[in-house]
Amino acid sequence: MTKQRIAIFDLDETLTKKGTWGRFVTGTLRGKPLKWIPFLTSSLFSQARYMLRFGPREHVKENMMRWTLSGKTRSELEALAADFADREVNEGLRLRAKTMIEQHRANGDRIIIASAAVDLVVGPIAHRLDISEIVCTKMAYLADDRLSGKLGGMNCYGANKLLMVRAYLEQEAKFKRGQAHITMYSDSRSDLDIMRWADVGIAVNPSPRLAAVTEKYGFEVQDWNQETDQEAGQEANKD
C-alpha cells in the first residue's frame, strides 16, 4: 500500500524570517503611545514569570492580547490580520519557503502548517500560500463577537503541538500512522517532540538549541535563506 505523504511546516522563523505574533500585536499599537508602557510592563512581567516557571506560556500571549487586541470585533481583527499577512507573504518569508511548499505540492503531498501562533495570524498567511490545513493556537471570542483576551484552547507549543497535530490527524478514520510518511520542518528545539515523532525531521535555519541536537536525532539541516544551485538555475531559465 502506498503511504500517504504529509509535510508539516512550523510557521515562525521556519517559513517566515521572523516571529509573527509579537510583530502583529505591536503593529496594532502604532500611533498609541500611551499603551506602550502598560503593554511592555505586562508582557515582560508575564514573560519573566514563564521563564521562572511561575506561570504558563499561554499567559504571555494573553497579556499581549489584553493590551493590544482585546475588545476588538472579529471583523476588525481580520482586517488587521489580512494586511499583516499580505506584507508577510510578500516580504517576510524565507527565500526557499515557497519553493519547498511547491515541491511537496507537486509530489501530491498533504501540506499542513502547525504553529504556536494564533489562528487569526496563521489562517490568512496559510490562505495566501494556498494551504488549507492548519493546526495552531486558537483565540476566544465573546458572545458579541469581540475578542475575549483569552485563548480558546491549548497553546500549540512544545509537547502540545504534537498532541494537537495527532488529534487533528486521528479524527479522520482513514488516517493510520503506520500508513503515513510524515516530514516535519522547524527551526526550534521546542518542536523536538513532533520532529522525533515524524519520519523525517528537518531543521530549517535551526536555533542554536536545535542545532546542538540535530546530529543526535539524525535531523537534516537546511538553509532556506539561500537558493540551491538548481533553484537558481531554474529562476535564470525563467528570465
C-alpha positions as CSV (number, residue, x, y, z in Angstrom):
1,M,0.0,0.0,0.0
2,T,1.3,3.5,-0.9
3,K,1.8,5.6,2.1
4,Q,0.1,9.0,2.5
5,R,2.8,11.6,2.4
6,I,2.4,14.6,4.8
7,A,4.6,17.7,5.1
8,I,4.1,19.7,8.2
9,F,5.6,23.2,8.4
10,D,6.2,25.3,11.5
11,L,5.5,28.9,10.7
12,D,7.5,31.4,12.8
13,E,11.2,31.5,11.8
14,T,10.7,28.4,9.6
15,L,8.5,29.6,6.8
16,T,9.0,33.2,8.0
17,K,12.2,35.0,8.7
18,K,10.9,36.4,12.0
19,G,8.3,35.5,14.5
20,T,4.8,36.7,13.6
21,W,2.8,37.2,16.8
22,G,4.9,39.8,18.5
23,R,5.2,41.9,15.4
24,F,1.5,41.6,14.7
25,V,0.4,42.8,18.1
26,T,3.0,45.6,18.4
27,G,1.9,46.8,15.0
28,T,-1.5,47.5,16.3
29,L,0.0,50.0,18.8
30,R,1.3,52.4,16.2
31,G,0.0,55.8,17.0
32,K,-1.0,54.8,20.5
33,P,2.0,55.9,22.7
34,L,0.0,55.7,26.0
35,K,-0.5,52.0,25.6
36,W,3.2,51.1,25.1
37,I,4.3,51.4,28.8
38,P,1.5,49.1,30.2
39,F,1.9,46.7,27.3
40,L,5.6,46.3,27.8
41,T,5.4,46.1,31.6
42,S,2.7,43.5,31.5
43,S,4.4,41.5,28.7
44,L,7.8,41.5,30.3
45,F,6.3,40.5,33.7
46,S,4.4,37.6,32.2
47,Q,7.5,36.5,30.2
48,A,9.6,36.6,33.4
49,R,7.1,34.5,35.3
50,Y,7.1,32.0,32.5
51,M,10.9,31.8,32.3
52,L,11.0,31.3,36.1
53,R,8.2,28.7,35.8
54,F,5.7,30.7,37.9
55,G,3.2,30.8,35.1
56,P,2.2,29.0,31.9
57,R,3.4,30.2,28.5
58,E,-0.1,31.0,27.3
59,H,-0.3,33.8,29.9
60,V,2.4,35.6,27.8
61,K,0.1,35.6,24.8
62,E,-2.9,36.5,26.8
63,N,-1.2,39.5,28.4
64,M,0.0,40.7,25.0
65,M,-3.6,40.4,23.7
66,R,-5.0,42.3,26.7
67,W,-3.2,45.5,25.9
68,T,-3.5,45.4,22.1
69,L,-6.4,43.4,20.7
70,S,-9.0,42.7,23.5
71,G,-12.4,44.2,22.8
72,K,-11.9,44.5,19.0
73,T,-14.5,42.8,16.9
74,R,-13.7,39.7,14.8
75,S,-14.1,41.8,11.6
76,E,-11.7,44.5,12.8
77,L,-9.1,41.9,13.7
78,E,-9.5,40.0,10.5
79,A,-8.9,43.2,8.5
80,L,-5.7,43.9,10.5
81,A,-4.5,40.3,10.0
82,A,-5.2,40.4,6.3
83,D,-2.9,43.4,5.9
84,F,-0.3,41.7,8.0
85,A,-0.5,38.5,6.0
86,D,-0.1,40.4,2.7
87,R,3.1,42.0,3.9
88,E,4.4,38.8,5.4
89,V,3.9,36.6,2.3
90,N,5.3,39.4,0.0
91,E,8.3,40.3,2.1
92,G,8.6,38.2,5.3
93,L,9.1,34.6,4.1
94,R,12.4,32.8,3.9
95,L,13.8,32.7,0.4
96,R,13.1,29.0,-0.2
97,A,9.8,28.7,1.8
98,K,7.5,28.9,-1.2
99,T,9.8,26.6,-3.2
100,M,9.7,23.9,-0.6
101,I,5.9,24.1,-0.3
102,E,5.6,23.8,-4.0
103,Q,7.9,20.8,-4.2
104,H,5.6,18.9,-1.8
105,R,2.5,20.1,-3.6
106,A,4.0,18.9,-6.9
107,N,4.6,15.5,-5.3
108,G,1.0,15.3,-4.3
109,D,1.8,15.5,-0.6
110,R,-0.7,16.7,2.0
111,I,0.5,20.1,3.5
112,I,-0.2,21.3,7.0
113,I,1.0,24.4,8.9
114,A,1.4,23.7,12.6
115,S,2.2,26.8,14.7
116,A,2.1,28.2,18.1
117,A,0.9,31.5,16.5
118,V,-2.8,32.2,16.8
119,D,-5.4,31.3,14.1
120,L,-6.0,35.0,13.4
121,V,-2.5,35.3,12.0
122,V,-1.8,31.7,10.8
123,G,-5.1,31.4,8.8
124,P,-4.6,34.3,6.3
125,I,-0.9,33.5,5.8
126,A,-1.8,29.9,5.0
127,H,-4.6,31.0,2.7
128,R,-2.2,33.2,0.7
129,L,0.2,30.2,0.4
130,D,-2.8,28.0,-0.8
131,I,-2.6,25.8,2.3
132,S,-6.0,24.9,3.7
133,E,-4.9,22.8,6.7
134,I,-3.6,24.5,9.9
135,V,-3.1,23.4,13.5
136,C,-2.5,26.4,15.8
137,T,-3.4,28.3,18.9
138,K,-7.0,29.5,18.9
139,M,-8.3,32.8,20.1
140,A,-11.6,33.1,22.1
141,Y,-14.4,35.5,21.3
142,L,-17.3,36.7,23.5
143,A,-21.0,36.4,22.5
144,D,-20.9,39.8,20.8
145,D,-18.0,38.6,18.6
146,R,-15.4,40.7,20.4
147,L,-12.1,39.2,21.4
148,S,-12.1,38.0,25.0
149,G,-8.4,38.3,25.7
150,K,-8.2,34.6,26.5
151,L,-7.0,31.7,24.4
152,G,-9.7,29.3,23.0
153,G,-7.8,26.1,23.9
154,M,-4.3,24.7,24.2
155,N,-1.3,26.8,23.3
156,C,0.1,24.9,20.3
157,Y,3.7,24.9,21.6
158,G,6.2,22.2,22.6
159,A,4.6,18.9,23.6
160,N,1.1,20.4,23.0
161,K,1.9,20.8,19.3
162,L,2.4,17.1,18.9
163,L,-0.8,16.3,20.8
164,M,-2.8,18.8,18.7
165,V,-1.4,17.5,15.4
166,R,-2.1,13.9,16.3
167,A,-5.6,14.8,17.4
168,Y,-6.2,16.6,14.1
169,L,-4.9,13.7,12.0
170,E,-6.5,11.0,14.1
171,Q,-10.0,12.5,13.8
172,E,-10.0,11.0,10.3
173,A,-10.9,7.3,10.3
174,K,-8.7,6.8,7.2
175,F,-5.6,8.1,8.9
176,K,-3.2,5.4,10.1
177,R,0.1,6.5,11.5
178,G,1.8,3.4,10.1
179,Q,0.5,4.1,6.6
180,A,1.7,7.7,6.6
181,H,5.1,9.2,5.9
182,I,5.5,12.5,7.7
183,T,8.1,15.2,7.3
184,M,8.3,18.0,9.9
185,Y,10.1,21.2,9.2
186,S,11.1,23.5,12.1
187,D,13.7,26.0,13.3
188,S,13.1,25.4,17.1
189,R,14.0,22.9,19.7
190,S,10.5,23.4,21.2
191,D,9.4,21.2,18.3
192,L,11.7,18.4,19.2
193,D,8.8,16.1,20.2
194,I,7.0,16.4,16.9
195,M,10.2,16.2,14.9
196,R,11.1,12.9,16.6
197,W,7.6,11.6,16.0
198,A,7.8,12.4,12.3
199,D,9.5,10.0,9.9
200,V,11.8,12.8,8.8
201,G,12.7,15.9,10.9
202,I,14.3,18.8,9.0
203,A,15.9,21.7,10.9
204,V,15.4,24.9,8.9
205,N,18.0,27.6,9.8
206,P,17.9,26.0,13.3
207,S,18.2,27.9,16.5
208,P,21.4,27.1,18.5
209,R,19.5,24.8,20.8
210,L,18.1,22.8,17.9
211,A,21.4,22.8,16.1
212,A,23.0,21.3,19.1
213,V,20.9,18.1,18.8
214,T,20.4,17.7,15.1
215,E,23.2,15.1,14.8
216,K,21.9,13.2,17.9
217,Y,18.5,12.7,16.4
218,G,19.5,12.5,12.7
219,F,17.8,15.6,11.6
220,E,18.8,17.1,8.2
221,V,19.8,20.8,8.4
222,Q,18.6,23.1,5.6
223,D,19.3,26.8,4.9
224,W,16.3,28.4,3.4
225,N,17.9,31.8,3.1
226,Q,20.0,30.6,0.2
227,E,18.8,29.1,-3.1
228,T,20.3,25.9,-4.2
229,D,22.3,25.9,-7.5
230,Q,19.4,24.0,-9.1
231,E,16.8,26.6,-8.0
232,A,19.0,29.5,-9.1
233,G,19.3,27.8,-12.5
234,Q,15.5,27.4,-12.8
235,E,15.0,31.1,-12.0
236,A,17.6,32.1,-14.6
237,N,15.8,29.9,-17.2
238,K,12.5,31.7,-16.4
239,D,14.2,35.0,-17.3
